């Protein structure tokens, strides 16, 4: 007999725009106060994840701009590698 386990699938990382839009929706939902405590905690957790996705995307964009501009401070930055190309 096969036992099914509830193993969460790894979600594909959303684009910056999709993550930001979902984050805005979550914040609006939390501000309304209509969710149960459990739902609020799940929304908060998702919001933290989305915030990290957005922060990473912005840091990568900033790094790419600095590299493209030949900013003198690029010596402390790692070379940009675009996984989407």
KEKE-3310 file (N, C-alpha, C; in steps of 0.2 Angstrom, whole numbers, plus 5000, padded with zeros to 4 digits):
npx = (5004:5003:5008:5002:5010:5009:5018:5025:5025:5039:5037:5036:5047:5040:5038:5045:5035:5023:5025:5025:5012:5004:5008:5003:4989:4988:4991:4981:4970:4973:4973:4959:4954:4946:4950:4953:4963:4973:4972:4977:4990:4995:4994:5003:5015:5017:5017:5030:5038:5036:5040:5054:5057:5055:5064:5076:5075:5076:5089:5097:5094:5099:5112:5115:5113:5123:5134:5133:5134:5147:5151:5162:5161:5159:5168:5165:5154:5146:5148:5135:5123:5111:5098:5087:5091)
npy = (4994:5011:5026:5042:5057:5073:5083:5098:5106:5114:5131:5140:5154:5170:5183:5200:5209:5202:5196:5208:5213:5202:5204:5216:5213:5204:5212:5222:5213:5208:5220:5223:5214:5203:5190:5174:5170:5160:5160:5173:5172:5163:5171:5182:5175:5171:5184:5188:5180:5184:5198:5196:5190:5201:5210:5204:5204:5218:5221:5214:5220:5233:5230:5226:5238:5246:5239:5240:5254:5255:5258:5263:5257:5244:5234:5227:5220:5205:5197:5199:5187:5182:5172:5170:5171)
npz = (5000:4996:5004:5005:5006:5012:5005:5003:4987:4978:4975:4960:4958:4959:4947:4949:4948:4949:4962:4969:4967:4972:4985:4988:4988:4998:5009:5009:5011:5024:5031:5031:5041:5041:5041:5049:5063:5060:5046:5044:5049:5039:5028:5032:5033:5019:5014:5020:5013:4999:5001:5002:4990:4982:4987:4984:4970:4967:4973:4964:4952:4955:4956:4943:4936:4942:4937:4924:4922:4926:4939:4952:4964:4961:4963:4975:4972:4966:4950:4939:4935:4924:4926:4918:4905)
capx = (5000:5006:5006:5003:5012:5008:5025:5023:5029:5042:5033:5041:5048:5036:5042:5045:5029:5018:5026:5022:5004:5001:5009:4998:4983:4988:4991:4974:4966:4975:4970:4952:4953:4941:4953:4954:4970:4977:4973:4981:4997:4997:4995:5009:5021:5017:5020:5037:5042:5035:5045:5061:5058:5055:5070:5081:5075:5078:5096:5100:5093:5103:5119:5116:5114:5130:5139:5132:5137:5154:5152:5168:5160:5157:5172:5162:5148:5148:5146:5128:5121:5104:5096:5082:5093)
capy = (5000:5017:5031:5048:5062:5080:5086:5104:5107:5120:5135:5144:5161:5174:5189:5205:5212:5197:5196:5215:5213:5198:5207:5222:5210:5201:5218:5224:5208:5208:5227:5222:5211:5198:5183:5170:5170:5155:5163:5179:5170:5161:5177:5185:5171:5172:5191:5188:5177:5189:5203:5193:5190:5208:5213:5201:5207:5225:5221:5211:5226:5238:5227:5226:5245:5248:5236:5243:5261:5255:5261:5262:5252:5237:5229:5224:5217:5199:5198:5198:5182:5182:5165:5170:5171)
capz = (5000:4995:5008:5002:5011:5010:5004:4999:4981:4978:4971:4956:4961:4954:4945:4954:4947:4952:4969:4972:4966:4977:4992:4989:4989:5005:5014:5009:5015:5031:5034:5032:5047:5040:5041:5055:5065:5056:5039:5045:5050:5033:5024:5034:5031:5012:5013:5021:5007:4994:5002:5001:4983:4979:4989:4980:4963:4967:4974:4957:4947:4957:4955:4936:4934:4944:4933:4917:4923:4927:4945:4955:4969:4959:4966:4981:4970:4962:4943:4938:4931:4923:4925:4913:4898)
cpx = (5004:5003:5007:5005:5011:5014:5023:5028:5033:5039:5038:5041:5044:5041:5041:5038:5023:5019:5023:5015:5001:5002:5004:4991:4983:4988:4984:4969:4967:4972:4962:4950:4948:4944:4953:4962:4975:4978:4977:4989:5000:4999:5002:5015:5022:5020:5027:5041:5042:5040:5052:5062:5059:5062:5076:5081:5077:5086:5099:5099:5098:5111:5120:5117:5121:5135:5139:5135:5144:5156:5158:5167:5158:5162:5170:5156:5151:5145:5139:5127:5113:5101:5090:5084:5095)
cpy = (5006:5022:5038:5053:5069:5084:5092:5105:5114:5125:5139:5151:5165:5180:5195:5208:5208:5197:5202:5215:5208:5201:5212:5219:5207:5207:5221:5219:5208:5215:5227:5218:5205:5191:5180:5171:5166:5158:5169:5177:5167:5166:5181:5181:5171:5179:5192:5185:5181:5195:5202:5193:5197:5211:5211:5203:5214:5225:5219:5217:5231:5236:5228:5233:5247:5245:5239:5250:5261:5259:5259:5257:5245:5232:5225:5219:5210:5200:5196:5192:5181:5175:5164:5170:5164)
cpz = (5000:5000:5005:5007:5008:5010:5000:4993:4981:4973:4967:4958:4956:4952:4950:4954:4950:4959:4972:4972:4971:4984:4993:4991:4996:5010:5014:5013:5022:5035:5035:5038:5047:5041:5048:5057:5061:5049:5039:5045:5043:5028:5026:5032:5023:5010:5015:5015:5001:4995:5001:4993:4980:4981:4985:4973:4963:4968:4967:4952:4949:4955:4947:4934:4936:4939:4926:4917:4924:4934:4949:4961:4967:4961:4971:4978:4966:4955:4943:4933:4930:4922:4920:4906:4896)
residu = (UNK:UNK:UNK:UNK:UNK:UNK:UNK:UNK:UNK:UNK:UNK:UNK:UNK:UNK:UNK:UNK:UNK:UNK:UNK:UNK:UNK:UNK:UNK:UNK:UNK:UNK:UNK:UNK:UNK:UNK:UNK:UNK:UNK:UNK:UNK:UNK:UNK:UNK:UNK:UNK:UNK:UNK:UNK:UNK:UNK:UNK:UNK:UNK:UNK:UNK:UNK:UNK:UNK:UNK:UNK:UNK:UNK:UNK:UNK:UNK:UNK:UNK:UNK:UNK:UNK:UNK:UNK:UNK:UNK:UNK:UNK:UNK:UNK:UNK:UNK:UNK:UNK:UNK:UNK:UNK:UNK:UNK:UNK:UNK:UNK)
# end
